[in-house]
């Protein structure tokens, strides 16, 4: 009775099928935040309800949704009870099932490192490689990304995928491919501004994109600055003598928008199995050589 009168809330827990112990929920944290707080490798990427990577099936309990999941999840998913973990705040104790709960992937602690932009290398008219020297070793899996901010430009941060494989034991130098977005908070400065020597803050690694263990062929598709995680992934796999057949389609508007072709060809030559690299041009003049 007194709990009702004074508004004391009953303790809530999150139970994830496949995880031994329930998780106590704090305040208004989402399912995803609670899981990550406990070190569970819960699939996620954008964390703002836009990608659907963190979807899970709600089998017991009720949640409040911060954004409308129908914009991201299919009608079939909604009918089966799926919700977005990053946008779902439990109202009661809940139980969920996660289709792709990570159990075998390498687990890297999320850290924050400071550093400086050591070098910028123009790649196309609007894409540049940014090399950042860090004050501490950074470890990640090829395919992951980090959040980068530049204190002198304010508190805004942007997510960029690592463009190169991570050496064993980590690295104090990381590379990103950045495309200029006109009017953007960071990309114009990184891609074309006087950025060398600028102080940066890097947080990560984040993301679940990686090459899973399998013998099946690999179909890789990339375009623009989206080459970064694919290049890192293939470079890392080549170093382990991967022999899975690969077809890699790299899309660009014209030949002038292709870049890192020599690096990709080097990976192809070192690959331990069939590797077909196909540049695809959408706006190349018909009379070009």
GIJO-V213290 format. One record per run of one state. SS is the DSSP state (@ for helix, = for strand, . for the rest). FROM is the first residue (numbers start at 1). TO is the last residue. If there is no record, write none. Layout:
ss->SS from->FROM to->TO
ss->SS from->FROM to->TO
//
This chain:
ss->. from->1 to->1
ss->@ from->2 to->6
ss->. from->7 to->12
ss->= from->13 to->16
ss->. from->17 to->22
ss->= from->23 to->24
ss->. from->25 to->30
ss->@ from->31 to->37
ss->. from->38 to->54
ss->= from->55 to->60
ss->. from->61 to->62
ss->= from->63 to->65
ss->. from->66 to->68
ss->@ from->69 to->71
ss->. from->72 to->74
ss->@ from->75 to->79
ss->. from->80 to->81
ss->= from->82 to->84
ss->@ from->85 to->87
ss->= from->88 to->90
ss->. from->91 to->93
ss->= from->94 to->97
ss->. from->98 to->110
ss->= from->111 to->122
ss->. from->123 to->126
ss->= from->127 to->138
ss->. from->139 to->144
ss->= from->145 to->149
ss->. from->150 to->150
ss->@ from->151 to->153
ss->. from->154 to->156
ss->= from->157 to->162
ss->. from->163 to->170
ss->= from->171 to->179
ss->. from->180 to->186
ss->@ from->187 to->192
ss->. from->193 to->198
ss->= from->199 to->206
ss->. from->207 to->217
ss->= from->218 to->223
ss->@ from->224 to->239
ss->. from->240 to->245
ss->= from->246 to->252
ss->. from->253 to->254
ss->@ from->255 to->257
ss->. from->258 to->260
ss->@ from->261 to->270
ss->. from->271 to->274
ss->= from->275 to->281
ss->. from->282 to->289
//
